[in-house]
Amino acid sequence: MAAAAFVPAAVLRPGTVFAQAYPSRPVKLISPYAAGGATDIIARFVGQWIGERLNGSFFVENRAGSGSNIGTEAALRSDPDGYTLLLASTANAVNATLYPKLKFDFLRDSEPVGMIGTLPNVLVIHPSVPVKTLPEFIAYAKANASKLSVGLPGIGSPQHLSAALFQTMTGIDLPFLQYKGGGPVINDLIGGHVQASFASSASSAEYIRAGTLRGIAVTSAKRLEILPDLPAISELLPGYEATNFYGLSAPKGTPQPVIEALSKELNAGLANRELVAKLAPTGLTPHAMSPAEFGALIASETEKWRKVIKSAGITMD
């Protein structure tokens, strides 16, 4: 009986022996954003979870700049050996159109591992704006577009694209004021220097609950647990959805057994209450996917945002 349990290495499928020894050295997870904030929390907790499950060491390296392109390029140009991973996001789908001269093609040059979850935005206004519901906001914006400035953190940001999609679907021509980050937008919104924004749920939820800002609706397809009283924009505008997805990707050519091992542990983490609780303060809604499903999502989001960017005439100039 003992002999029957032995499987010669020669009959193992290609890459299995490598996967069984993986990881034999520290694994680098590149987060293409600055340290701190929701993205950093997501990367660190997910990396820690997978590392513990695989009896290895995972560490986060922040490589910010150029709308996530610097970190993404560094990850995709790394050896496809499973020892460099990327915290992928909606930015990768958006940048395929927004930056026409990239030195990489994300769909071509990456291997999807799996999705982590989605982080929606919130249409939020200063309390002085005399509306409380989404229909009221749309009516007010159509009648007072020149008086309603919308603060947004940067061209091509998830918040900017949430606003652009909203503008396209409602026909409202809103004046967008671009900032260098989400923090300054929130500060000016609280101060009444801008009247509205599409802010991340993570950064705006506490102000909405305190009444400092007024939440109108969320950009996800469904309502959020952290802001259950706010409707989804899709309840009034069917088909509207603008969420920032996060997931793990690897350089093209990374051994499939390694991709499968990473995917298995990632999805196990998304079903673990302790890990989900750690991620909850970011506003993330966990969503497990297979590598193939995550790859299909990235392709779909790339095409979706290509249409929005072209329709809205968004450029980096």
TIZA-256957 format. One record per residue (C-alpha): x, y, z; residue number from 1. Coordinates in steps of 0.25 Angstrom, whole numbers, plus 5000, padded with zeros to 4 digits. Each point is the difference from the previous one (the first is absolute). Example, Ala and Ser with C-alpha at 12.3 -4.5 7.8 and 13.67 -1.06 7.14 Angstrom:
2
{{5049,4982,5031},1},
{{5006,5014,4998},2},
***
This chain:
317
{{5000,5000,5000},1},
{{5011,5010,5003},2},
{{5007,4997,4987},3},
{{4987,5003,4993},4},
{{5000,5014,5006},5},
{{5013,5004,4993},6},
{{4999,5008,4988},7},
{{5013,5001,4992},8},
{{5004,5014,4996},9},
{{5001,4996,4985},10},
{{4985,4999,5000},11},
{{4996,5013,5007},12},
{{4994,5010,4990},13},
{{5010,5011,4996},14},
{{5002,5010,5011},15},
{{4994,4992,5011},16},
{{5014,4998,5007},17},
{{5003,5015,4999},18},
{{4986,5003,5006},19},
{{5002,4991,5011},20},
{{5013,5007,5004},21},
{{4994,5014,4998},22},
{{5003,5009,5006},23},
{{5015,4997,5004},24},
{{5003,5015,5001},25},
{{4993,5013,5003},26},
{{4989,5004,4990},27},
{{4998,5014,4997},28},
{{4987,5006,4998},29},
{{5000,5013,4993},30},
{{4990,5011,5003},31},
{{5001,5011,4990},32},
{{4995,5010,5010},33},
{{5006,5008,5011},34},
{{5001,4993,5014},35},
{{4987,5003,5009},36},
{{4986,5000,4996},37},
{{4990,4989,4995},38},
{{5009,4994,4990},39},
{{5012,4998,5009},40},
{{4991,4994,5011},41},
{{4994,4990,4989},42},
{{5014,4996,4995},43},
{{5006,4998,5014},44},
{{4989,4992,5006},45},
{{4998,4991,4987},46},
{{5015,4998,4999},47},
{{5001,4996,5015},48},
{{4989,4990,4998},49},
{{5005,4993,4988},50},
{{5014,5000,5006},51},
{{4995,4993,5012},52},
{{4992,4990,4993},53},
{{5012,4996,4991},54},
{{5010,5001,5011},55},
{{5008,5011,4993},56},
{{5003,5014,5001},57},
{{4992,5011,4992},58},
{{5004,5014,5001},59},
{{4994,5013,4993},60},
{{5008,5009,4992},61},
{{4994,5014,4997},62},
{{5003,5005,4986},63},
{{4991,5012,4998},64},
{{5000,5009,4988},65},
{{4993,5003,4987},66},
{{4987,4995,5004},67},
{{5005,4986,5004},68},
{{5008,4998,4987},69},
{{5014,5001,5006},70},
{{4997,4988,5010},71},
{{4992,4992,4990},72},
{{5011,5001,4990},73},
{{5010,4996,5010},74},
{{4992,4988,5004},75},
{{4997,4995,4986},76},
{{5015,5001,4996},77},
{{5004,4991,5011},78},
{{5004,4986,4999},79},
{{4987,4991,4998},80},
{{5004,4991,5012},81},
{{4989,5003,5010},82},
{{5009,5009,5008},83},
{{4995,5013,4996},84},
{{4985,5003,5000},85},
{{4991,5013,4997},86},
{{4989,5006,5008},87},
{{4991,5002,4987},88},
{{4989,5010,5000},89},
{{4990,5007,4991},90},
{{5011,5009,4997},91},
{{5007,4990,4991},92},
{{4987,4999,4992},93},
{{4998,5015,4999},94},
{{5015,5003,4996},95},
{{5000,4991,4988},96},
{{4992,5011,4993},97},
{{5004,5012,5009},98},
{{5015,4998,4997},99},
{{5001,4997,4985},100},
{{5015,4998,5001},101},
{{5002,4990,5011},102},
{{5012,4991,4999},103},
{{4991,4988,5003},104},
{{4987,4994,4997},105},
{{4993,4996,5013},106},
{{4991,4989,4994},107},
{{5011,4994,4992},108},
{{5012,5001,5010},109},
{{4993,4996,5013},110},
{{4994,4987,5006},111},
{{4988,5002,5008},112},
{{5000,4993,5014},113},
{{4987,5004,5006},114},
{{4991,5011,5004},115},
{{5001,5006,5015},116},
{{4987,5009,4999},117},
{{4994,5013,4996},118},
{{5001,5014,5007},119},
{{4989,5009,4995},120},
{{4999,5015,5001},121},
{{4989,5009,5005},122},
{{4993,5012,4994},123},
{{5001,5009,5012},124},
{{4996,5015,5001},125},
{{5002,5011,5010},126},
{{4988,5002,5009},127},
{{4997,5014,4994},128},
{{4996,4994,4987},129},
{{4985,4999,5001},130},
{{4997,4985,4996},131},
{{4999,4987,5008},132},
{{4998,4990,4989},133},
{{5006,4996,4987},134},
{{4988,5004,4991},135},
{{5000,5014,5008},136},
{{5015,5001,4997},137},
{{4999,4997,4985},138},
{{4989,5010,4999},139},
{{5008,5011,5008},140},
{{5012,4997,4992},141},
{{4993,5002,4986},142},
{{4994,5013,5005},143},
{{5013,5005,5007},144},
{{5012,4993,4993},145},
{{5008,5013,5000},146},
{{4998,5002,5015},147},
{{5004,4985,5003},148},
{{5015,4997,5000},149},
{{5004,4986,5002},150},
{{5014,4997,5006},151},
{{5007,4988,4995},152},
{{5014,4994,5003},153},
{{5007,5000,4987},154},
{{4997,4997,4985},155},
{{4997,4985,4998},156},
{{4998,4997,5015},157},
{{4989,4991,5004},158},
{{4992,5012,5006},159},
{{5002,5008,4987},160},
{{4995,4988,4991},161},
{{4988,4998,5010},162},
{{4996,5014,4997},163},
{{5003,4999,4985},164},
{{4991,4988,4999},165},
{{4989,5007,5008},166},
{{5001,5012,4991},167},
{{4999,4992,4988},168},
{{4988,4992,5005},169},
{{4993,5013,5005},170},
{{5004,5010,4989},171},
{{5004,5010,5011},172},
{{5012,5008,4997},173},
{{5006,5002,5013},174},
{{5013,5009,5003},175},
{{5011,4990,5005},176},
{{5011,5006,5009},177},
{{5012,4991,5000},178},
{{5008,4998,5012},179},
{{5013,4993,5003},180},
{{4994,4990,5010},181},
{{4987,4996,5007},182},
{{5004,5006,5013},183},
{{5000,5015,4995},184},
{{4987,4997,4993},185},
{{4993,4996,5013},186},
{{5006,5012,5007},187},
{{4995,5010,4990},188},
{{4986,4993,5000},189},
{{4999,5001,5015},190},
{{5004,5014,4999},191},
{{4990,5003,4989},192},
{{5010,5004,4990},193},
{{4994,4989,4990},194},
{{4986,4995,5001},195},
{{5001,4986,4996},196},
{{5009,4988,4998},197},
{{5001,4986,4996},198},
{{5008,4996,5012},199},
{{5005,4986,5005},200},
{{4991,4993,5009},201},
{{5012,4998,5010},202},
{{5003,5015,5001},203},
{{4986,5005,5000},204},
{{4992,4990,5009},205},
{{5004,5006,5013},206},
{{4996,5014,4996},207},
{{4987,4996,4994},208},
{{4996,4992,5013},209},
{{5004,5013,5008},210},
{{4992,5009,4991},211},
{{5011,5008,4996},212},
{{4998,4996,4986},213},
{{4987,4995,4993},214},
{{5001,4987,4993},215},
{{4990,4999,4988},216},
{{5003,4986,4993},217},
{{5011,4990,4998},218},
{{5007,4996,4987},219},
{{4999,4985,5002},220},
{{4989,4991,4994},221},
{{4995,4998,5014},222},
{{4999,5007,5013},223},
{{5011,5000,5010},224},
{{5000,4993,5014},225},
{{5008,5012,5005},226},
{{4990,5010,4995},227},
{{4987,4992,4999},228},
{{4991,5012,4999},229},
{{5006,5005,4987},230},
{{4994,4995,4987},231},
{{5008,4995,4989},232},
{{5000,5010,4988},233},
{{4996,4988,4991},234},
{{4987,4999,5007},235},
{{4996,5013,4993},236},
{{5010,4998,4988},237},
{{5000,4985,4996},238},
{{5013,4996,4995},239},
{{5008,5010,5008},240},
{{5012,4994,5008},241},
{{5014,5006,5003},242},
{{5008,4992,5010},243},
{{5015,4999,5002},244},
{{5003,4986,4999},245},
{{5013,4994,5007},246},
{{5006,4987,4997},247},
{{5013,4992,4998},248},
{{5008,4999,4987},249},
{{5013,4994,4996},250},
{{5010,5002,4988},251},
{{4996,4992,4988},252},
{{5006,4986,5000},253},
{{4999,4998,5015},254},
{{4999,4985,5002},255},
{{4985,4996,5001},256},
{{5002,4991,5012},257},
{{5005,5012,5007},258},
{{4988,5009,4995},259},
{{4990,4989,5005},260},
{{5007,4999,5014},261},
{{4999,5015,5001},262},
{{4986,5000,4995},263},
{{4996,4989,5010},264},
{{5005,5007,5012},265},
{{4995,5014,4996},266},
{{4986,4995,4999},267},
{{5001,4992,5013},268},
{{5004,5014,5006},269},
{{4987,5007,4994},270},
{{4992,4989,5007},271},
{{5007,5002,5014},272},
{{4993,5009,5009},273},
{{5013,5005,5007},274},
{{5006,5005,4987},275},
{{4987,5006,4995},276},
{{4998,5007,5013},277},
{{5014,5006,4999},278},
{{4997,5005,4986},279},
{{4986,5006,5004},280},
{{5005,5014,5004},281},
{{5005,5002,4986},282},
{{4986,4999,4995},283},
{{5004,4988,4991},284},
{{4989,4990,4996},285},
{{5007,4986,4999},286},
{{4998,4993,4987},287},
{{5007,4987,4997},288},
{{5002,4996,4985},289},
{{5008,4989,4993},290},
{{5012,5005,4991},291},
{{4992,4998,4988},292},
{{4988,5008,5006},293},
{{5009,5011,5004},294},
{{5007,5001,4987},295},
{{4986,5001,4993},296},
{{4996,5011,5010},297},
{{5013,5008,4996},298},
{{4997,4999,4985},299},
{{4986,5004,5002},300},
{{5004,5012,5009},301},
{{5010,5004,4990},302},
{{4990,5001,4989},303},
{{4990,5007,5009},304},
{{5009,5011,5004},305},
{{5005,5002,4986},306},
{{4986,5003,4995},307},
{{4998,5010,5012},308},
{{5014,5007,4998},309},
{{4998,5002,4985},310},
{{4985,5004,5002},311},
{{5004,5010,5011},312},
{{5012,5005,4992},313},
{{5010,4997,5012},314},
{{5014,5002,4997},315},
{{5013,5002,5009},316},
{{5004,5013,4992},317},
***
